[in-house]
Amino acid sequence: MSHKKDKPKEKEVKTRKKDNPDPDPTGESRSHPGLQDPEDEGRDKLPSRYYEQELAKLQVELVRLQEWIKYKGLRVVVLFEGRDAAGKGGAIKRITESLNPRVCRVIALGVPTEKEKTQWYFQRYVPYLPAAGEMVLFDRSWYNRAGVERVMGFCTDAEYWDFLRSCPNFETMLIRSGTIMIKYWFSVSDKEQEKRFLQRIQDPTRRWKISPMDVESRTKWIEYSKAKDEMFAYTDTKQSPWFVVEADDKRRARLNCINHLLSMIPVEDVPREPIILPPLEKDKAYVRPPMTEQTFVPNKY
């Protein structure tokens, strides 16, 4: 078991050295030059206009993907994991904002209930898995056990190690059943996370995004790094690999993630009948009730 655990770690370190000769000693890889947050002055920015144009193109392709998933009856699961404020929610928002919520669902579960705590761990997530013709995006998933639950002590050592041993088998069963599974890890540096936390604290419209748990996670940066490395060692498999998204630059992270997601599922045009609007029906016998009998929203603007 120790051999299985150590080998992926060694592989990850080699990759990190190749891509970035000056890796983050805290255990979380930093962005490459030119991949910083475009909102940071003095750094290489991705022009807003270019970003919006590329995002619009990708969103058109996402609609094609949605139609293909529905037409072929595919079952797609996409997991979004990473540190707090890594940009998972922003990427999910850009993926879903042009899609049909009946086809593409977002699942973001809260704290488990007392009953759920007594269930088989994966049982809580199974009801949200997709049926034919659906794509489900998990904003955090069963990997909570390998991350926050492990670091914050919300599970026992026995529960933690049982998860690491069981998770690859659980995902293998899903994949063998025909489910397409894609896992993304959003990687953010400690400095960038701090900046985003401060932005959330200062912005009333985003203050709800930061919780006492998020604040406490700052004091356990190394523990989370170790937990992530251990999680990758057991669950970064050939059948169900992790795809790391460099997320210090939000805009590039979103475009790269969406582009990669589209590349994972080959898509063809779905045959469709032309849509012709019929003429508006007219009924001379219909008399609209007086508008004074209705209550309207005040025209303040």
Secondary structure, DSSP 8 states (H G I E B T S, - for coil): -HHHHHHHHHHHHHHHHHH-SS--TTSS----TT-S-TTSTTS----HHHHHHHHHHHHHHHHHHHHHHHHHT-EEEEEEEESTTSSHHHHHHHHHTTS-TTTEEEE---S--HHHHTS-GGGGTGGGS--TTEEEEEES-GGGTTTHHHHHT-S-HHHHHHHHHHHHHHHHHHHHTTEEEEEEEEE--HHHHHHHHHHHHH-TTTGGG--HHHHHHGGGHHHHHHHHHHHHHHH--SSS-EEEEE-SSHHHHHHHHHHHHHHHS------------------TT-----GGGS-------
